[in-house]
Amino acid sequence: MKFKCREMLISSAIFILCGTAQATEPKLIAEHGDWIAYTFMENNNKVCYMVSQPKKTSGNYTKRGDVFALVTHRPAEKSKNVFSYIAGYSYKTGSEATVIVNNQNFRLFTQDDSAWASDEATDNKITDAIKRGSSLVIKGLSARGTETVDTFGLSGSSSAYKAISSECGVK
């Protein structure tokens, strides 16, 4: 039952992130440690992604939605390694989120409840660090001024990455 609930939450996250009615239900590829690999069809094109939820969250908040870190491939769009983050709250307008992987810091731009890298080079660096890393921390600031710190496990991230890359034919 725990897996089914988690799977439904993660499926909901990807639909929120995509914001499209032209997508099929995500299909599980595999679970690898702290990360789960999925695929789905969006506008008749295959999309593959890996997703994780934090092992630890902190911040002085009373209510917060589900939190997800994702790496997505969209080969039809020649897009790969896109890192995104769903914070579970609306970000403060104009704020940035910070990703820390193995003592490397990356800044993400924010909009509503999501955050992304500003360019492909940063996406590639974050994804590479996640595959090789041992720690992932994301810091953000909510619209109400609440600072949050989310800590993710990276166990299985390399295997999950291989699974989504194989499924989508990404090298």
N, C-alpha and C positions, 0 to 999 in steps of 0.2 A: 504494500500500500504506500509506503514512504516513497518508493521510486516513482509510482504513478503520479502522486501529487507533485513531486519535484519535476517530473516530465511535463505535466500540464503547466506549471509555472514557467518553465523554460520555453515551452511552445508559445505561451502568451507573450513572453518577453520579445521573441523574435518578430511576432506580428506587430507589436507596438513599435519596435525599432524600424521595421520595414514600412509600416503605415500603408500597406497595399492590400486591396481586396483580390488581387490577381495571384495569390500565393496558395499553394497547397499546404496541408498539415505537415509539419516537420516529421521526418522519419529518422529514428535512432540509427546511427551507424555503429557506435560503440561507446562504452564507458571506460575511461582510463584514469584511475585515481581520482583526483579532484576535478577533472574535466570530462565533459560529455560531448561527443561529436554527433552532429545532425546534418541532414540534407533536406532540401525541399525545392519545389519548382516555383519560380516567380516569373510571370509573363512568359511561360514556356522555356525558361532557362534555369539550369541547375545552379543552386546556391548551396554552399557547404559552410558550416560554422562550428566552432567549438565554444563551449560556454562553461562558466563556473560561477558559483556563489561564494561569498566570503565565509571564511572560517570564524572570523571575529569582526565585529563592528563596534565602533565607539563614537560617542557624541552625545550631547545633552539634548536629545530629541524625545518627544512623547509619541509621535506617530511617524512611521516610515514604511514605504512600500518595499517590494522585492528589489534586490540588488544583484546585478549581473555584470560580468566582464566577458567580452566576446572577441573572437578573431574570425573574420568572414572572408570567404573567397566567392567572387562572382566572375567566373571565367568568361562568360559571354560579354561582359563589360571590360574585360582585361583588367580586372580588379582583384587583388589578392592581399592577404595579410592586413586587412582593415581592422584596426583595434577600435572597439567601442565600449562604452560603459553606461549602464543604466543605474542611476544613483538611488532611486526609490523616493526622490523628492525633487522639487523644482530648484534649479540652481539660482543663486543670486545673479541678476542681470549683469553681464560684463565680467563675471568672475571666470577664473580658470580652475581646472582640476589638475592635480599633480599625480603622476604615476611614478612610483619608485620601484625599480626592479634591480636587485643586486647592486644597490648604491648608485644606479644610474637614474637621473631625474629627467622626466619628460613632461611637458605642459600640454594640456588638452584644452580645446575651446569647448564651451558649454552652450547648450540651448535646451530650454525646458528641463527635462529630467535626464538628458543624455550628454555625453562628452565624447569627443573624437580628436585624433591627431590632426594637425593642420595640413600635413602633406604625406605623400607616399613614402618618402625616406624615413620619416619618423615612425610611421606604421611598421615599416620593415624592421627598424631598430627595436621597437617595443616587442614585436612578435619574436624576433630572434632572442631577445633577452628573456622572454617568458619561456621559450623552449629550452633554454640553457640554465634557467635560474632556479633559485631556491626560495625566493621571497618576492611577493608582489603586494605593494601597499598603494592605495589610492586615497588621496585627500581631497575634500571638496568643501564648499560653503553653500548652505541652503539659502533660499530666498529670504528666510527669516533670520539669517546670520549665524546659523548653527554650523560649527565646524565638525566634519565627520572624518573618520579614518577607518578604512576597510582593509582587512588583511586576507589575502587569498593564498591557498595552497597551490603549489605548482607541480605537485606529484602527478605524473601522467600527461603533463602538457605537451611534451615532445611526441608521445605516442598519439595523442588526440590530433596534433597537428599533422602527423604523417597520415592519419586516417582521413582527415578532410581533404588533404592535398591529393591523396590517391583517388578518392571518390570523385573529385572535381577535375582530375587530370592536371593539377598545378605542380610545376617543378620549381 
